[in-house]
Amino acid sequence: MDKVFNKLRNLDAYPKINEDFYNRTLSGGVITLVSSIVMLLLFFSEFRLYLHTVTETRLIVDNSIGEKLHINVEKPLQKHGGRLEHNETYCGTCFGAEMSDDDCCNSCEEVREAHIKRGI
């Protein structure tokens, strides 16, 4: 039995240091052995979960056809995101078809024309 305890003491990865030499203890060996086993179990269980893929196929029916989406707009925004001041006019975005920063599209027709002009 002492032979087993000596081998377990030699497993101690965190020996207590008394001045200039290491003092390996039985409790340190037990803690090292238990923590190593726990780490290996955790590693292999996580690795198994990583390798195991689950494919889930679902079909969800949208029941909201007929419902209206209510959008409240308090004050229009400039295309740079700032609020309009009192005497400014609204400058809508052309959704990527602007030739310069000064281009504005305030209707669907202007957006279509800007995309045609840009060749998008």
SEPANU-889107 format. One record per residue (C-alpha): residue number from 1; x, y, z. Coordinates in nm, 4 decimals. Each point is the difference from the previous one (the first is absolute). Layout:
residues N
<bake pos="NUM" X="X" Y="Y" Z="Z"/>
...
***
This chain:
residues 120
<bake pos="1" X="0.0000" Y="0.0000" Z="0.0000"/>
<bake pos="2" X="0.2916" Y="0.2336" Z="0.0726"/>
<bake pos="3" X="0.1263" Y="-0.0622" Z="-0.3514"/>
<bake pos="4" X="-0.3316" Y="0.1309" Z="-0.1428"/>
<bake pos="5" X="0.0108" Y="0.3061" Z="0.2271"/>
<bake pos="6" X="0.3600" Y="0.0750" Z="-0.1060"/>
<bake pos="7" X="-0.0962" Y="-0.0198" Z="-0.3689"/>
<bake pos="8" X="-0.2974" Y="0.2273" Z="0.0694"/>
<bake pos="9" X="0.2289" Y="0.2458" Z="0.1819"/>
<bake pos="10" X="0.2274" Y="0.0073" Z="-0.3048"/>
<bake pos="11" X="-0.3003" Y="0.1062" Z="-0.2118"/>
<bake pos="12" X="-0.0317" Y="0.3215" Z="0.2009"/>
<bake pos="13" X="0.0255" Y="0.2728" Z="-0.2665"/>
<bake pos="14" X="-0.0198" Y="0.2814" Z="0.2568"/>
<bake pos="15" X="0.2422" Y="-0.0931" Z="0.2782"/>
<bake pos="16" X="0.0327" Y="0.2186" Z="0.3076"/>
<bake pos="17" X="0.3330" Y="0.1755" Z="0.0140"/>
<bake pos="18" X="0.1783" Y="0.0039" Z="0.3353"/>
<bake pos="19" X="0.2905" Y="0.2386" Z="-0.0338"/>
<bake pos="20" X="0.2306" Y="-0.1568" Z="-0.2661"/>
<bake pos="21" X="-0.1622" Y="-0.3351" Z="-0.0820"/>
<bake pos="22" X="-0.3309" Y="-0.1422" Z="-0.1164"/>
<bake pos="23" X="-0.2247" Y="-0.1851" Z="0.2387"/>
<bake pos="24" X="-0.2334" Y="-0.2276" Z="-0.1927"/>
<bake pos="25" X="-0.3112" Y="-0.0955" Z="0.1948"/>
<bake pos="26" X="-0.2608" Y="-0.2739" Z="-0.0273"/>
<bake pos="27" X="-0.2849" Y="0.2533" Z="-0.0156"/>
<bake pos="28" X="0.1753" Y="0.1832" Z="-0.2844"/>
<bake pos="29" X="0.0319" Y="-0.3260" Z="-0.1946"/>
<bake pos="30" X="-0.3698" Y="-0.0813" Z="0.0538"/>
<bake pos="31" X="-0.1052" Y="0.3504" Z="-0.1078"/>
<bake pos="32" X="0.2205" Y="-0.0230" Z="-0.3115"/>
<bake pos="33" X="-0.1384" Y="-0.3428" Z="-0.0923"/>
<bake pos="34" X="-0.3663" Y="0.0986" Z="0.0532"/>
<bake pos="35" X="0.0338" Y="0.3317" Z="-0.1822"/>
<bake pos="36" X="0.1768" Y="-0.1688" Z="-0.2939"/>
<bake pos="37" X="-0.2784" Y="-0.2582" Z="-0.0291"/>
<bake pos="38" X="-0.2683" Y="0.2713" Z="0.0150"/>
<bake pos="39" X="0.1798" Y="0.2063" Z="-0.2661"/>
<bake pos="40" X="0.0320" Y="-0.3024" Z="-0.2295"/>
<bake pos="41" X="-0.3681" Y="-0.0873" Z="0.0451"/>
<bake pos="42" X="-0.1039" Y="0.3574" Z="-0.0747"/>
<bake pos="43" X="0.2276" Y="0.0169" Z="-0.3040"/>
<bake pos="44" X="-0.1285" Y="-0.3234" Z="-0.1515"/>
<bake pos="45" X="-0.3659" Y="0.0805" Z="0.0714"/>
<bake pos="46" X="0.0348" Y="0.3425" Z="-0.1667"/>
<bake pos="47" X="0.1892" Y="-0.1552" Z="-0.2911"/>
<bake pos="48" X="-0.2757" Y="-0.2594" Z="-0.0437"/>
<bake pos="49" X="-0.2642" Y="0.2760" Z="-0.0016"/>
<bake pos="50" X="0.2063" Y="0.1945" Z="-0.2541"/>
<bake pos="51" X="0.0148" Y="-0.2974" Z="-0.2355"/>
<bake pos="52" X="-0.3661" Y="-0.0942" Z="0.0442"/>
<bake pos="53" X="-0.2283" Y="0.2061" Z="-0.2258"/>
<bake pos="54" X="-0.3749" Y="0.0220" Z="0.0336"/>
<bake pos="55" X="-0.2117" Y="0.0907" Z="-0.2995"/>
<bake pos="56" X="-0.3402" Y="0.1342" Z="0.0893"/>
<bake pos="57" X="-0.2580" Y="0.0565" Z="-0.2718"/>
<bake pos="58" X="-0.2953" Y="0.2206" Z="0.0890"/>
<bake pos="59" X="-0.2852" Y="0.1524" Z="-0.1942"/>
<bake pos="60" X="-0.1717" Y="0.2987" Z="0.1579"/>
<bake pos="61" X="-0.3188" Y="0.1462" Z="-0.1458"/>
<bake pos="62" X="-0.0242" Y="0.3790" Z="0.0101"/>
<bake pos="63" X="-0.3484" Y="0.0843" Z="0.1272"/>
<bake pos="64" X="0.0492" Y="0.3750" Z="-0.0262"/>
<bake pos="65" X="-0.1016" Y="0.0401" Z="-0.3684"/>
<bake pos="66" X="-0.2693" Y="0.2651" Z="0.0087"/>
<bake pos="67" X="0.1364" Y="0.1828" Z="0.3014"/>
<bake pos="68" X="0.1339" Y="0.3496" Z="-0.0535"/>
<bake pos="69" X="0.3356" Y="0.1243" Z="0.1179"/>
<bake pos="70" X="-0.0352" Y="0.3357" Z="0.1722"/>
<bake pos="71" X="0.2956" Y="0.2352" Z="-0.0360"/>
<bake pos="72" X="-0.0056" Y="0.3354" Z="0.1769"/>
<bake pos="73" X="0.2327" Y="0.2637" Z="-0.1440"/>
<bake pos="74" X="0.0327" Y="0.3056" Z="0.2177"/>
<bake pos="75" X="0.2427" Y="0.2008" Z="-0.2080"/>
<bake pos="76" X="0.1778" Y="-0.1072" Z="-0.3208"/>
<bake pos="77" X="0.3713" Y="-0.0726" Z="0.0119"/>
<bake pos="78" X="0.2672" Y="0.1201" Z="-0.2383"/>
<bake pos="79" X="0.1858" Y="-0.2741" Z="-0.1807"/>
<bake pos="80" X="0.2985" Y="0.0583" Z="0.2290"/>
<bake pos="81" X="-0.2276" Y="-0.0803" Z="0.2936"/>
<bake pos="82" X="-0.0459" Y="0.3475" Z="0.1474"/>
<bake pos="83" X="-0.3336" Y="0.1640" Z="0.0723"/>
<bake pos="84" X="-0.1313" Y="0.2748" Z="-0.2290"/>
<bake pos="85" X="0.0133" Y="0.3524" Z="0.1309"/>
<bake pos="86" X="-0.2912" Y="0.2459" Z="-0.0410"/>
<bake pos="87" X="0.0755" Y="0.1362" Z="-0.3491"/>
<bake pos="88" X="0.1702" Y="-0.3060" Z="-0.1530"/>
<bake pos="89" X="-0.1565" Y="-0.2148" Z="-0.2682"/>
<bake pos="90" X="-0.0019" Y="-0.3759" Z="0.0164"/>
<bake pos="91" X="0.2684" Y="-0.1835" Z="-0.1997"/>
<bake pos="92" X="-0.0856" Y="-0.3692" Z="-0.0312"/>
<bake pos="93" X="0.2446" Y="-0.2754" Z="-0.0787"/>
<bake pos="94" X="0.0350" Y="-0.1575" Z="-0.3459"/>
<bake pos="95" X="0.0950" Y="-0.3344" Z="0.1591"/>
<bake pos="96" X="0.3513" Y="-0.0199" Z="-0.1413"/>
<bake pos="97" X="-0.0619" Y="0.1719" Z="-0.3354"/>
<bake pos="98" X="0.1190" Y="0.3464" Z="0.1060"/>
<bake pos="99" X="0.2622" Y="0.1494" Z="-0.2321"/>
<bake pos="100" X="0.0982" Y="0.2580" Z="0.2637"/>
<bake pos="101" X="-0.0888" Y="0.0879" Z="0.3585"/>
<bake pos="102" X="-0.2402" Y="0.2681" Z="-0.1230"/>
<bake pos="103" X="-0.2265" Y="-0.2406" Z="-0.1951"/>
<bake pos="104" X="-0.3446" Y="-0.0427" Z="0.1538"/>
<bake pos="105" X="-0.2786" Y="-0.2468" Z="-0.0771"/>
<bake pos="106" X="-0.3299" Y="0.0946" Z="0.1613"/>
<bake pos="107" X="-0.2260" Y="-0.2375" Z="-0.1933"/>
<bake pos="108" X="0.0083" Y="-0.3519" Z="-0.1387"/>
<bake pos="109" X="0.0191" Y="0.1386" Z="-0.3527"/>
<bake pos="110" X="0.3110" Y="0.2043" Z="0.0872"/>
<bake pos="111" X="0.1608" Y="-0.3130" Z="0.1496"/>
<bake pos="112" X="-0.0740" Y="-0.1969" Z="-0.3201"/>
<bake pos="113" X="0.1404" Y="0.2799" Z="-0.2173"/>
<bake pos="114" X="0.3149" Y="0.0238" Z="0.2118"/>
<bake pos="115" X="0.0576" Y="-0.3761" Z="-0.0318"/>
<bake pos="116" X="-0.0546" Y="0.0126" Z="-0.3768"/>
<bake pos="117" X="0.2351" Y="0.2992" Z="-0.0313"/>
<bake pos="118" X="0.2654" Y="-0.1780" Z="0.2078"/>
<bake pos="119" X="-0.0466" Y="-0.3241" Z="-0.1953"/>
<bake pos="120" X="-0.0839" Y="-0.2111" Z="0.3032"/>
***
